[in-house]
Amino acid sequence: MLSPEVAHDVTLASLRVAERLGMLRLMAGSPVSDPVEVMGLKFPNRVGLAAGMDKQGNTVDAFGELGFGFVEVGTLTPRPQPGNASPRLFRCIPQQAIINHMGMNNPGIDRGVENLSMRRRFRGVLGVNISKNKVTPNDEARIDYLACLRAVWEVVDYVTINFSCPNVPGVCELAKAETAADLLAALKSEQANLSQETGRYVPIVMKVSPDTSEQQIHELAHVFLDCQLDGLICTNTTISRTGVEDHPSAAEKGGLSGAPLYNRANETLEAFAADLHGSIPIIGVGGITSAQQAVEKLRLGASLVQLYTGFIYKGPALVRECAQALRQAAMESHS
């Protein structure tokens, strides 16, 4: 039996082959059309693939063929990073959950950009999730984030700042309000410079942790509004083990995703939405395993949703079901 990580790699390789042979469109059908404009970008539909699935940026076309309206690649760091020691990926199948301690393993920003620069048929929105290298001290983190922002500028539609991953020591420390404000100010300044130089605007999104306290949410919301953040993703994985306490892998290090995260992610989403008052669009992610749960994210204040663990357990059918349900919900809200 393949380990979860090997199974993941084999699946992505198989998807790439199936895409090249034209088999994925036959299997998934035409993507659901539900055009919506968010952050100044035109999304074909409201369902995206969360970061962490395609860490190299070489499977974007395949995921597009499976019906995703947008795909987020990464996390990518300035230099190649092997990640944490194996085993580092654990499936909690009865709970429809995953514990991952991958440690942002990736080929580095240059290779990622090279992969993304190759001829691409995907017509949806492309995002890239970036972070600092593990060996980079936090007081130099902005150098890494700025380097990544510059590197991906010409090949992506939006950039997500990952400062909430629990699998790399020190990264979550960047989410303290003062530190986050300094980092975001530097990124927004560089965004303005690059926009002027290139004539194109690439939105900056930040991805927050579901383990953020109520006080932190208030403080970060204030920072995001002051710095005119373009978008917010709620949420990353959690260090909580609520819902998988009895699973043999519960004691493993890493972030928990999947069904047990749903309520906690929703609470974080709702709290940020209340503080942001619609000024910053939110992408809701965390625990979606049904179309109804995707619609609930919109009701709580999200404009778009992303799938990851639910997609692993439910397959491509979940993408179509969520996209159709979100289209219907949007039509009803405007009628």
Residue pairs with C-beta under 8 A, 6 or more apart in sequence:
2 10
3 86
3 87
3 89
4 89
4 90
4 91
4 98
5 86
5 87
5 88
5 89
8 89
12 53
12 54
12 58
12 59
12 62
15 24
15 59
15 62
15 63
15 66
16 58
16 59
16 61
16 62
18 24
18 27
18 62
19 59
19 61
19 62
19 65
24 62
24 65
24 66
25 65
27 316
28 65
28 66
28 67
28 316
28 319
28 320
29 67
29 320
31 44
31 45
31 64
31 67
31 68
31 69
31 124
31 323
32 45
32 47
32 67
32 69
32 320
32 323
32 324
32 327
33 44
33 45
34 44
34 45
34 46
34 69
34 323
34 326
34 327
34 330
35 42
35 43
35 44
35 45
36 42
36 43
36 45
36 46
36 303
36 304
36 330
37 43
38 231
38 281
38 303
38 304
39 158
39 203
39 205
39 230
39 231
39 281
40 201
40 203
41 125
41 157
41 158
41 203
42 125
43 69
43 70
43 124
43 125
43 304
44 69
44 70
44 123
44 124
44 125
45 67
45 69
45 323
45 326
45 327
46 69
46 298
46 303
46 304
46 305
46 322
46 323
46 326
46 327
46 330
47 67
47 68
47 69
47 70
47 294
47 304
47 305
47 306
47 307
47 319
47 322
47 323
47 326
48 68
48 69
48 70
48 71
48 72
48 125
48 127
48 283
48 304
48 305
48 306
48 307
49 63
49 68
49 70
49 71
49 72
49 306
49 307
49 308
49 311
50 72
50 285
50 306
50 307
50 308
51 72
51 73
51 74
51 75
51 127
51 129
51 160
51 162
51 207
52 74
52 75
52 100
52 102
52 129
52 308
53 59
53 63
53 308
53 311
54 60
54 63
54 71
54 73
54 74
55 73
55 74
55 75
55 76
55 105
55 106
55 107
56 73
56 106
56 107
56 111
56 112
56 115
57 73
57 74
57 76
57 112
57 113
57 115
57 116
57 128
58 115
60 71
60 73
60 116
60 120
60 122
60 126
61 120
61 121
61 122
63 71
63 122
64 71
64 121
64 122
64 123
64 124
66 316
66 319
67 316
67 319
67 320
67 323
68 124
68 319
69 124
69 125
69 304
69 323
70 124
70 125
70 126
70 127
70 157
70 304
71 122
71 124
71 125
71 126
71 127
72 126
72 127
72 128
72 129
72 160
72 306
73 112
73 116
73 126
73 127
73 128
73 129
74 106
74 112
74 128
74 129
74 130
74 131
74 160
74 162
75 104
75 106
75 129
75 130
75 131
75 162
75 165
76 106
76 107
76 108
76 109
76 112
76 128
76 129
76 130
76 131
76 148
76 152
77 104
77 106
77 108
77 109
77 130
77 131
77 132
77 133
77 134
77 144
77 148
78 108
78 109
78 132
78 133
78 136
78 144
78 147
78 148
78 151
79 108
79 109
79 133
80 106
80 107
80 108
80 111
81 103
81 104
81 105
81 106
81 108
81 133
81 134
82 103
82 105
83 102
83 103
83 104
83 105
83 106
84 101
84 102
84 103
84 105
84 167
88 100
88 101
88 102
88 103
88 254
89 98
89 99
89 100
89 101
89 102
90 98
90 99
90 100
90 249
90 252
90 254
91 97
91 98
91 249
92 98
92 99
92 244
92 247
92 249
92 250
92 258
93 313
94 247
95 243
95 244
95 247
95 258
95 259
95 260
96 258
96 259
96 289
96 309
96 310
96 313
97 243
97 244
97 247
97 256
97 257
97 258
97 259
97 260
97 261
97 309
98 256
98 257
98 258
98 309
98 312
99 244
99 249
99 250
99 252
99 254
99 255
99 256
99 257
100 167
100 237
100 254
100 255
100 257
101 167
101 252
101 253
101 254
101 255
102 167
102 254
103 134
103 167
103 168
104 131
104 134
104 162
104 165
104 167
104 168
106 112
109 130
109 147
109 148
109 151
109 152
110 151
112 128
112 152
113 151
113 152
113 155
116 126
116 128
116 152
116 155
116 156
117 155
120 126
125 157
125 158
126 155
126 156
126 157
126 158
127 156
127 157
127 158
127 159
127 160
127 205
128 148
128 152
128 155
128 156
128 158
128 159
128 160
129 159
129 160
129 162
129 207
130 145
130 148
130 149
130 152
130 159
130 160
130 161
130 162
131 144
131 145
131 148
131 161
131 162
131 163
131 165
131 168
131 171
132 138
132 140
132 141
132 144
132 145
132 171
132 174
133 144
134 168
134 169
136 143
136 144
137 170
138 170
138 173
138 174
138 179
141 174
141 183
142 182
142 183
142 186
142 187
145 161
145 183
145 186
145 187
146 186
146 187
146 190
148 159
149 159
149 187
149 190
149 191
149 194
149 204
150 190
150 194
152 159
153 159
153 194
153 198
153 200
153 202
154 198
154 200
156 202
157 202
157 203
158 202
158 203
158 204
158 205
158 230
158 231
159 202
159 203
159 204
159 205
160 205
160 206
160 207
160 233
161 183
161 184
161 187
161 204
161 205
161 206
161 207
162 171
162 207
162 236
163 171
163 172
163 174
163 175
163 180
163 183
163 206
163 207
164 171
164 172
164 175
164 207
164 208
164 209
164 212
164 235
164 236
165 171
165 172
165 236
165 237
165 255
166 172
166 209
166 211
166 236
166 237
166 238
166 239
166 254
166 255
167 253
167 254
167 255
172 209
172 211
173 179
174 180
174 183
175 208
175 209
175 212
175 216
175 220
176 216
177 216
177 219
177 220
177 222
177 223
180 206
180 220
180 223
181 223
181 226
181 227
184 204
184 206
184 223
184 224
184 227
184 229
185 227
187 204
188 204
188 227
188 228
188 229
191 201
191 202
191 204
194 202
195 201
195 202
203 230
203 231
204 229
204 230
204 231
205 229
205 230
205 231
205 232
205 233
205 283
206 224
206 229
206 231
206 232
206 233
207 232
207 233
207 235
207 236
208 220
208 232
208 233
208 234
208 235
208 236
208 268
208 272
209 235
209 236
209 238
209 268
210 234
210 235
210 236
210 237
210 238
210 240
210 261
210 264
210 265
210 267
210 268
210 286
211 238
211 239
211 240
212 220
212 235
212 268
214 271
217 268
217 271
217 272
217 275
218 275
220 272
221 272
221 275
221 276
222 275
224 232
224 276
224 280
225 276
225 279
225 280
229 280
230 280
230 281
231 280
231 281
231 282
231 283
232 272
232 276
232 280
232 281
232 282
232 283
233 282
233 283
233 285
233 306
234 265
234 268
234 269
234 272
234 282
234 283
234 284
234 285
234 286
234 302
235 261
235 264
235 265
235 268
235 269
235 285
235 286
236 255
237 254
237 255
237 256
237 257
237 261
238 255
238 256
238 257
238 261
238 264
238 265
239 255
239 256
240 256
240 264
241 250
241 256
242 260
242 264
243 256
243 259
243 260
243 261
244 250
244 256
244 260
257 286
257 287
257 308
257 309
258 287
258 289
258 309
258 310
258 313
259 287
259 289
259 309
259 310
260 287
261 286
261 287
262 286
262 287
262 288
262 289
262 293
263 287
264 286
264 287
265 284
265 285
265 286
265 287
266 284
266 286
266 287
266 296
266 297
266 300
269 282
269 284
269 286
269 297
269 300
269 301
269 302
270 300
270 301
272 282
272 301
273 282
273 300
273 301
273 302
274 301
276 282
276 301
278 301
281 303
281 304
282 301
282 302
282 303
283 302
283 303
283 304
283 305
283 306
284 294
284 297
284 298
284 300
284 301
284 302
284 304
284 305
284 306
285 297
285 305
285 306
285 307
285 308
287 293
287 309
287 310
288 294
288 297
288 305
288 307
288 310
288 318
288 322
289 309
289 310
289 313
289 314
289 318
290 310
290 318
290 321
291 318
291 321
291 322
291 324
291 325
291 326
292 325
294 305
294 322
294 325
294 326
295 325
295 326
295 329
297 305
298 305
298 326
298 329
298 330
299 329
305 322
305 326
307 318
307 319
307 322
310 318
311 318
311 319
